[in-house]
């Protein structure tokens, strides 16, 4: 059976977006984003949307599930699965195979395997109980659950509390949710060597600060978005908000953020390796391989489906 979708995944700074855009241009298809933070409008530099990559060789590549929510809102896996299903339903009417591209492994896994998910309400009592616990204590609690959960983006107490809230609700409810069908997919992973990944992350962080990442956070705060809501999004928004609010110095912000992004990339790779253990076949290509060779690699894999 021919794949219904091509998934391109990899850790941050591996070059996923540019490759996906090039492949999309070559195959005359469209891209569905699988990034938990790029859904927010106005959060561009910090989330690494790299929208210029979607203009490949003068051709504008259609993309979906980017800029679909206002900054300050909460967006979850259940909503993503619903939004993905709506987009995929439209795109499958076309002859070309859509491309799913991103680094949020749980989003990718949930839509490819069609996990049954719940619309989880807030639990004020549970939040009160957990409010005094540290991030380390919350992570320990979260690790005790056996239900699938993505720990790669848990870098703030609020996100950890929400994750526990979801696990608690899921464990006690009888799910009555819309069922989706698993997708036959071709999954291509971008494998970037650890030291090169670390070097690219550090260079990119310095570049994005020069491009106005601090000013982006300041603008969001001036729009009336609560500082704690930005901190909730983690990584760049967490540490830059803390810096803008005077809680840490510029150097502390830079050093802590750099370490956090390195740790995040490591957790992403751990998640992708876990996907392989859970039965996903990921075809890894070296990040340093040129785009033309990567496209040829994908086409060769697709040809095998036709034989």
C-alpha positions, 0 to 999 in steps of 0.5 A, a space after each residue: 500500500 502506498 503511503 498516505 503521508 510522508 513524515 519528516 522528523 528530527 531534533 531542533 536545528 536539524 534542517 527539517 523545514 527546509 528539506 520538507 519545503 524542497 520535497 514539497 516543491 519537488 512533489 507539488 504537495 503541501 506541508 502540515 506542521 507538527 510543532 506544538 508552539 508554532 501554532 501561535 501567532 506572534 511567536 515567530 522567532 522563538 519558535 523557529 517558524 523559519 517561514 522564509 523556508 516555505 518560499 523555496 526557489 521562488 515557489 511558495 509552499 502551502 503550509 498548515 497548522 501554523 499561526 492558528 491560535 493567539 499567543 497566550 492561549 493553551 493548545 493541546 494534543 487533543 486539539 491538534 489531532 482534531 485540526 490535523 484530521 480536518 486538514 488531512 481530510 482536505 488534502 487527501 482529496 488531492 493526488 499528491 502525498 501530504 508532508 507532515 513536518 516537525 519536532 514534536 514527536 507526540 504530535 506526530 505519533 498521535 496522528 500517525 497511530 490515531 491514538 484515542 484522546 480526551 478533551 481534558 478539563 482543568 482540575 482546580 483541586 489537583 492543581 492546588 495540591 501540586 502547586 507547592 511542588 518543584 519541577 523535579 518533584 512533578 517530573 517524578 510524579 509524571 514518570 509514574 504514569 504508564 500512559 503515553 506522554 511526551 516529556 520532551 517539552 516539560 521544562 516548566 512547572 505549569 506544563 508538568 502540572 498540566 501533563 499530570 492533570 491529563 494523565 489523571 483524567 485519562 486514567 479515570 475516564 471512559 473515553 468517548 472520543 472520535 476515532 481516527 484511522 492510523 495512517 500508512 506513512 513513510 517516516 524520514 528522520 534527519 540525523 544530525 551528529 551531537 556536536 554539530 547539533 550543539 554547535 548549530 543550536 548555539 549559533 542559531 540562538 545568538 542569531 535569533 537574539 540579534 534578529 529580535 527575539 527579545 523584542 518579540 517577547 517584549 511585544 507580546 507582553 505589551 499586548 497584554 499577554 501574562 508573563 506566566 502564560 509566556 513562561 508556560 510555553 517554555 524554552 525561549 519564552 520562559 527564559 527571555 520573559 524571566 530576563 525581561 521581567 528582571 528575574 535573571 540577567 542577560 548572561 544568565 538568560 543566555 546560559 540557561 536557555 542554551 543548556 535548556 535547548 540542548 537538553 530539549 534536542 536530546 529529549 527529542 531524539 530520545 522520543 524518536 528512538 522510543 517511537 522505533 521501539 514502539 514499532 515505527 520504522 524511521 528511515 534516517 538520513 544524515 543532516 549533512 546530505 545535500 537536499 537533492 540527495 535527500 529528495 532522491 532518497 525519499 523517491 527511492 523509498 516511494 518507488 519500493 511501495 509501487 513494486 
